[in-house]
Amino acid sequence: MVFPKPSSESDLFLHSNFASCYGGDSLPRFSMPENSMPKEAAYQNIHDELQLDAIPKLNLASFVTTSMEEECNKLIMESINKNYVDMDEYPATTDLHNRCVNMIARLFHAEIGEDENAIGAGTVGSSEAIMLAGLAFKKKWQNKRKAEGKPYDKPNLVTGSNVQVCWEKFARYFEVELREVEVREGYYVMDPAKAVELVDENTICVAAILGSTYNGEFEDVKLLNDLLLQKNKQTGWDTPIHVDAASGGFIAPFLYPELEWDFRLALVKSINPKNDSPLLSSHLYTINLLSINTTACLFNSPHPTSKPNITFSLCCLSHHQTHFTMVFPKPSSESDLFLHSNFASCYGGDSLPRFSMPENSMPKEAAYQNIHDELQLDAIPKLNLASFVTTSMEEECNKLIMESINKNYVDMDEYPATTDLHNRCVNMIARLFHAEIGEDENAIGAGTVGSSEAIMLAGLAFKKKWQNKRKAEGKPYDKPNLVTGSNVQVCWEKFARYFEVELREVEVREGYYVMDPAKAVELVDENTICVAAILGSTYNGEFEDVKLLNDLLLQKNKQTGWDTPIHVDAASGGFIAPFLYPELEWDFRLALVKSINVSGHKYGLVYAGIGWVIWRTKDDLPEDLVFHINYLGADQPTFTLNFSKGSSQIIAQYYQLIRLGQEHMMNMDIY
């Protein structure tokens, strides 16, 4: 484990930051500072800069919750240092997640028994949920076409032109033709009849929206289902429906319970916000993490647990309490009574609900105490030394996290100061990795939910760049492959399977538990999109020899005329090597290294839920992966898999970079 050694000055309490040497100068924007900064000064400076952001509670335009009860906030901070993927360590949190899936599935009338578990997953947001649902439809359609001996290379998806940008991302990233029904004046949702006209044998699904981004209107899913049933009967197809209920999924069951839009309709196979998709075995991964087999179907592995815990606070709202004006629950008088002792109340004896949302509400104090008590069955995060994530941060950083936990990072026009801190992190990390950029030039990169998302984006960039080159040369581009060691983390296998890339693995051997560069280069051919090297193997923490790999690959590229590049998965080592081994060449100093990912929640010393991907130059990020959207009045480029996401971990990363500086990062205790 890595613990920075604070100098004596760093722990001095500054009674007034404004009277100190840290109150006058601007905070660093491009490079990580040489020296550390006292924690009080780091907090105050960042806190003050963030005053330039809009007030989240006044932001009524971005469709996200900006205020929660104090009891809920308390639960968030109590579990913010848990990594949800460590299911063996945190069984109570895992159980709360499963209860959320069960409750939401039953709200949507899923066909499951009274005590049967539903199929679904909590995701970072509806963007990830939609990617997973769309991928499930694509794989299911492909498998059926393969079994029938029919072509399976031209999938399409039908939806309205009013869909959120994540649907366009899904189509482009996963190579699915997007067929849009244009909206018209006075009719700002998808016309079901026109949608069904666009359906053919290659349609993987029709996507309907329950709560259009334009005006909040629900599309007529019942009519779509009926028309599509007729077409399926006439043609022999079985085209299904996905409902994007990102906005309406928690409104319709309560305000319009008779409205048929969900699993009551035969062709509705999946619904988000929670992704109850028709998962395939090819979608699932069983990984042995911390000695227990864990089944995973998400894009992201590290995952903060505070969100499942908070979603479970559905149990304190109930059916009867969920009334909406601007979608604010109206508390009953009983609900706001303070319980001096939860254990002496009627709420302290019974088990919390597991399968269905309760009929009656529960006082907030009782909801907090019950969830808090159940979570005592989880392991203590600070004693978890096996899962490679940070479990403790300074109180000043925790304070910054809580102050910004209600900001949606994607609202860049609303939160310009947070956006600027994100860009500073990208710049600092890129310069740590010796990116080829000018002194005041912005680097190319992005904050992600973790290294899994970062790796997906980097791999996708390599695939698109390789495909574009092959198309321009008039060569086949349907057989991409990726070379790496068999010691890679499961996210590389996910990338290969999800994005249809052949994974060529160099087997490790006894006494040599990393990828052999020479054997890796032997596997490279004209269809190789990149070779992935690991700086910090999951097996033993060993760094792979990226310098030797680069030299051997340069020789092969020269002999063949290819230009096969390298990606470095520095999830573990990216925040160690620059400080402890500054002379080691593994990064952008090597000509073929085009992108690097690093986990902020490992040795970047931030809680789970933050990663970074950095590209060498702008040319290494294909333009067709970047979407320009006008969101809340500002043009915003976006190229991440997720759309909405919290700002707190980004701010926490910047805190650690300026708080510790290179001075402290060079003086680590490694156990």
N, C-alpha and C positions, 0 to 999 in steps of 0.2 A: 504494500500500500504506500501511497505517497502523501507525506505531510510536509508542507512548507515550514521552514524554520523562521519564525518572525524575529527580526532584530529588536533590540530593546526599544529603539525609537518608535518602531511601528506600533507598539502596544501602549505608548503614552496616550493618555486621554487628553484631547484638546478641548479645553473649556470653551473656546470660541474658534471655530474654523475660520471665521472671517478675519480674525486678527493673526492668523498663522500664515506661513509661507505658501500654503496650499490653496488659499482662498482667492489669490489674485490672477494666477495664470490660467489660460484655457486648458481644458483637458486634452490629452493627445488624440489625434485623429487618424494618423497613418501608421505609426510604429509603436510597438509596446514600449513603455518607458523603461529606462535603465534602472531607476531606483523605485523602491516601494513607496507606498503612501499610507499614513495611518488610516485605520478603518473608519474612524469618525469623519475624516476629511473626504475619503472616497465616497462614503454615504452622502454627505452633505452636498458635495459637488454634483453628483449624479442626480440626487433629489432636486436640486435647484435647476439643472438643465431640463429636467422632465416637466418643469412648470410650463414649458412652451407647448406641451401637448394639450389637446382639448380635454375637457372634463368628461370622462367616460359616461357618467350618469346623464349628461346632456346630449349624448350621441344616440338619437332615436332612429338613425338611418341605416345602421349596419346589421340589423337583425340578430344581435347577440345580447345575452343577458349581461347587465353591467352592475347589478346589485343583488346581494344575497344576505340572508340573515347572519348575524355575528356567530351563531352556533355553527353554521355551515362553514364560515371562514375558518373557524377554529379547527374543524375536522380537516380542512384542506391543509393547514400548516402542520397538523399532527402527522399527516401521511405523505407530505411532499417529498420526503427522502426515501420513499419506497419505490422500487422498480417493479412494475406490475408483472413483468415477464418472469420474475422469480416466484413462480406459483408455489413451489415447495417451501419457500421461506415465508410467504404471506398467504396462507390458505384462507384466512378470514376475508381478506380483500378479494381473492379469487371467487369466493362464495358470493360476496356482494355483487361482483360483476355478473355472475351467472343469474342471480336474482333479478338484476336489472333487465337482462335479456329476456328472462321468463315473463316479467311483468309487461314489458313493451310488446312482446309477441302476442300475449293474450289481449292486450288493448287492441291489437290489429287482427284479432280473431284467427290466429294461427291454428292449424288443425293438429292439436296436441292434446294428450290426455291430461287429466286433472293434476297428476303429480309427475308429468313427463317434462323433461328439460327441452327447451326450445333450441333451435340452431341459430346462432348469431354471434356477433362480436361487438365490443365497444371499439370505436375508432377515434382518431384524432379529430375528425369532423366528418361532415357529409361528403367531402371530396374523396377521402380515403374509402368511405363506405361505398360510394358510387363506383370507384375504380374496382373494388373487390366484386361488387355485384355484376358490373359489366364484364369483368374477366371471367366470372363464373358462367355467364351466358355464352361468352365466346367459346370457352373450352367445351362446354356441353354441346354446343352446335357443331364444333369441329369434330368431337368424338363421334357424334351421330353420323356426320358426313363421311368420316373415314370408314366407319363400320358399313356404310352403304356403298362404298367405293366411288363416292362422288367428290368433285373438287371442293376444297375447304380453304381456299386462299383469298376469297373475296367476301368476307363478312361485312354486313352493314347494320346500322342501327337507326331506327326512325324516332324522331322526337320533334318538338316544336322549336321554332327559332328563338323562343323566349327562354330557353334553358340557360342555366348558370354556366360559366366558363369551364367548370370542371368536366362537363360532358364533352366539350370540344377537346379538352386535354386528353380525356380518355380515348377518344376516337383517334387523335393524332399519335399519341404515345403508344397505343396498342394496335395501330394499323387497322382500324375499322372505319369503313366509309360512313360518314354522318349524313343522313338524309333528313333535312329539316322541312317541316311544314311552316311556311311563312305565315306570320300573324298579319292581320289587316286592321285598318282603322275601325274602331268600335268592337273588335274581337281580338283580344290580346292574349289568347291562349291557343293551344293546338286544337285544330278541328279534327275530331276522331275519324270522320269519314275520309278526309284527305290523308290522314296518317295511314289508314288501312290500305288505301290505294297504292302507297309507296312500298308496302310490304311485298317481298318476294321470297323465294326459297333460301336466300342467303341472309335473311334478316334474323339477327340473333335475339332481338327483343324490340318492343316499342316502349319508350320511356314516357310516362305521364307525370305531370307535376301537380302536387297538392299544395298550392300556394305559390303562384307565379311571382318571380322576382319583380315583374313590372308593376303589378297591382294587387298581389295577394290572392287573386282569384284561383279557385280550385278547377282543374280540368275535369271533364266528364269521364271518369275512369269506367263507370258502369256502361255507358254507351260504347266506349272503346272496346271493352271486354266483349259485349254482345256482337258488335260488328266483326271483331277478330275471330270470335268463335265460328261465325258463319263462314268466313273466308278459310279458316283452317279446315272446316268440314268439307268445303268445296274442293280444296286443293290437296288435302291429306297432310298438310304441314301442321306443326304444333308451335307456332310462334307465340312466345309468352310476353308478359308485361312486367315491367319494373315500375314502381311508384316512388318518385323522388318526393318524399314527404318531409323534407328538411324543415320547411316552415309550418306545414299543416298537420304533421303527424301527432303533435301534442295539443292540437286544437279540435280537430274533427271528432275524435272519440268522445269528447265531453260536450261540445256545443251542438254537434250534429250526429248523434249516435245512430240514427237511422240511415244516414248516408252510406251507401255501399261503394267503397273505394279500395278496400283492403283485401285480406285473404278470404273474405266471403265470396269474392269473385274468382272463378275457376282458373283464369289465366294469370292472375297476379302471383308471381313466384318469389318476389323479394321486394323489400321496402327499406328505405333508409329514412330517418336518421340512424337507427340501429340496423346493421346489415344482416337481415335474416335471409341470406341468399341461398340458392340451391347449390351448396358447396359440393365439390367433387373431391374424390380422394387425391386427384392430382393437384388440388389446391392446398392440401394440408401437409404440414411437415411435423414429424414427431422428432423432437430434439431432446437429448439427455442433458439437462441443465441442472447443476447442483444435485445430481444423482437421481433425479426423477424424470420420467418421460413426460414431456410437455407438448401438447398439440398446438400448432400455431398456423394461422391463416392470414396474418396481417402483413402489411408492408413494413411496419416498424416493430423492432424487437424491444429495446428499452422504451418504457412507457410509464409516465408518472401515474401512481395509483390514486391520487387524491380525487381525480375526476370520477372513477366508478363509485367511490365512496359517496361523492356528492350527488351523483345521479340517483343513488339509492334513497336520497332524502325525498324522493317521490312518496315514500311511505308516510311522510308527515303532512302531505298535502291532501291526498286521497281524491276519489271521484267527486265528492260533494264540494270540495274546496276549490276545484280547478275551474273557476270562472274567469273570463278574460275581458279586459277593456283594451289596453295596449299590451295584453298578455301579462298582467300582473295578478298573481293569486290573491283573492280576497280572504284574509284570515277571519275565522270565526272568533267570537269573543273568548271561547274556551281556549282556543289555540294560543292566545297571547297571555294566558294566565301563567304566572311564574310558579313552577313547582318547587317548593323548598326542598322536597326530597322525592326524587323520581322513584326511589326504591319503596317508598310508602304509598305510591300512587297506583292506579289501575294499569299503568303502562309498564310497570317494572317486572311483572310476573310472566307474561306470555312471550313466546318466541316472536321475533319479527317475521313478517310475511316473506315467503320464499317464491311463490309462483304467480300470485295475482296482486295487483295494486289494491290496497285496502279500501273498503267502502268509506270509512270514517277517518277524519284527520287526527293528528297527534300533536300535542304541544311541542314547540321547537326544542324546549329543554329536554323533554323526554326522548325526542328523536335523536338529539345529540348524545345523550347519555347511553341510550341503547346501542347506537352504532359504535360509540367510543368503547363500550364494554366488550362488544363482540370482537373488535379489532385487537383486543389484548391477546387473542390467540395467534396473532401474527408474531413472527420473530422480531427482535429489536434491530432496526436497520443499522445502527452503529456497530453492532456485533457481526454484521454480514460482511465478511472480508473476501467473499468468493465471487461476487457478481459484477465486479469491475465498474461499479458506479459510486459516485460521491454520495455520502450519507450524512455529512455534517458541513454546515456553513456558518459563518459569523452572523451574529444577531443583526448587525447592520444590514447585511445582505438579505436576510430573511425579511427585514422591514421593507426594503426596496421591492422584494418579490410581492409582498402583500399589497403594497401601494399601487402596483401596476397589474395585479392579477385580473382586473376587469377590462383590460385593453386588448382589443383584437388587432394583432400586428398587421394584418392585411389592410387595415384602414390607414394607409400611409398619409393620406391628406389630413386625417384627423389627428394623427400622432406623429408629427414630423420629427420630434426630438428622439422618440424611440427608434424611428427609421434611421436616423443619423447614427445612433449608437450601434445598430445592427451593421451599418456600413463601416463603421470604425473597427468593429470586430473582424469583419472580412479583410479589411486592409491590414490590420495588425498580424493576423494569422498568415495572410499571403506573404508578407515580408519576412515572417519567421521562416517560411518555406522557400525564401529566395525567389519569389515570383519576378518575372521580367517586367517591372513597372517603374515609372518615373517616381521621383521623390514625393510629388503631390498628386500622383495619379491614382484613381480608384481601381482596385482590383476587381476581378470577376469571380463572384462566388455567392453563396447563399447560406443562411442559417436553415437547418432542417430539424425535424423532430428527433433525429438520431442518425448514427452512421448508416443504418439500413436505408433510410430514405436518400441519404447522400450517395450511397453506392448505387441505388437504382437510377438516380439522375446521372451520375457519371457514366454508368454502363450504357444508359440510353443515349447519351451524347456520343459515345464511341460508335454505337450501332448506327445512329442516324448519319454520322459523318462518313462511316464506311459505306453505307448504302448510297448516299448521295454521290460519292466518288465512283462507285461501281456503275450506277445508272449513267453518269456522265461518260463513262468509258464503254458503255454498251455491253457490260458484263453481267452475269447473273448475280442477284443480290438477295437470294432467298435462303442461303445456308451459312449464316454467320456463326462463328465460334469464339469462345473465350478461353484462354489458358490461365490456369492458376494451380495452386497446390491443393492437395486433399485435406489440408489443415485449415481451410478457410471457414469462416463463420457461415451459418446457414443462410444468411441474407444473400450470399452469392448464388447459392442454389436456387433461391426464390427468384432472383433476377433472371437467371438463365431459363427457368421454366415459365415464368410469367411473361417474359418478353421474347420467348422462342429463340433462344440462343443456345447452341450446343456447348456444354461445359466440358472442357478437356482438362482433367486433373492429373498433376504429377503426384504419384503416390509417395507419401513419406515412408521412411523405413526406420528400423530400430537404430537408435543412436543419432538419427538425422531427421528431426521432426519439423523441418521447414522445406519449402520448395527448392529443388535443385535447379539453379538457373540454366545450366546446360541442357537438362532434360526438358525444361519448359520451352526453350528456344527450338528444340527438335520438333515439338508439337505444333509450332507456328506454321501456318500456310497462308495463301492469299485471302482466305476468308476469315482470318483472325482479326477481330475488332480491337483487341488489346490483350496484353498480358498483365495480370493483377498480382502485385507483390504485397506482402504483409509486413508492416513495421510493428511487430509485437504479436507473435502467434498466440492464438487462444490456448494452445497446448501448454506452452512453457514461457511465453513472453519474449521469445527470441526474435531478433530482427532478421528478416531475409536480406540477402546480399543484392540490393537494388543496383549498386554500382556495377557489379559483375554482369547482372542481367542486362543492364543498359549497354554495356560494351559488346556483349555477345550478340545482342539484338541489332545493334548498329552494323555489325559485320554482316549479319544475315540480310538485313535490309539493303545493304550496299550490293551484295551478291545477286539478290533477286529483283531489285527495283521496287520492293514494297516499302511501306512506311508504317509498319506496325508499331503502335505506341505502348506506353506503360501507364497504368494507374497504380497509385500506392494507397493501400488501405492502412492508414496510420491512425485508426481508431484508438489504439492503445498507446502507440509510441510517438504520436505527433506532438504531444505536449511534453515529451521527455527528451527526445533526441536533440532538439535545438539548444537545450540548456546543458544537458549532461555530456553530450557527444557532439559539440558544435562543428568538429572537423569531419564528421561522418557525412559522406555524400550519398544522399538517398532521395533528395527532393528536386526542385526545379533547377538546381545546378546541373542535373543530368538532362541531356538533350531530349530524350524520348519520354520523360515524365511529363504528361499533359494535364493530369488532374490528381488531386489528393483529397481524401476525406479524413476528418478527425472528429473524435467524440468529445464534446465539451463536458459531458457528464462523467467522463472517466478522469483523466489527469488534467483536464481543463477545470476540474474542481467545482463543478456545478451539478445540482440535482438532476436526476434522470429527465430526459426529454429535450436535449439540445445536441445537435451535431452541426458540422460545417463541411461544405464541399467547395474547393477552390480550383479554378482552372488557370492554366499557365497564361493564356492570352484569350482575348475575346474570340479569336478565330477557332478556338478549341470547343466553344459552346455553339453548336449549330443554331442558326437563327430560327429555323422552323420548330425549335423547342420552346421558343419564347413567345408568350402571348401578351399583347398589349390591350389592356382593358381600361375603360373609363369607369372608375368606381368612386362614387361620392365626389365626382367633379374633377378628378385628377387622372392623368394617364399613368398607368402603373404596369411596368413589365413584370410578368410572373412566369416562373419556370420550375416551380416545385410541385410535387404530387399533391400536397395539402394546400388548402386555401386559407380558411380561418384557422388561426392558432394563437396561443397566448404570447404575450410580450415578456413575461417575467423572466424566463430562462435566458433570453437574449440580454436583458438588463443585468442579470446576475453574472453572465459571462464577461460583460464589459467591466463590471465591478472587480472581478478577480484579476483581469488583465492589468488594470491600473493600480489596484490595491497591492498586488504582489510585485509586479514589475519583474524584469529579468533578474534583478538582484536576488529575490527570494526563490524564483523558479530554479536558479542555479544552485541553490542550497537546499536540496530535498533530502529527507530521510526516506529511504526505500526499504521496506521490510518484505 
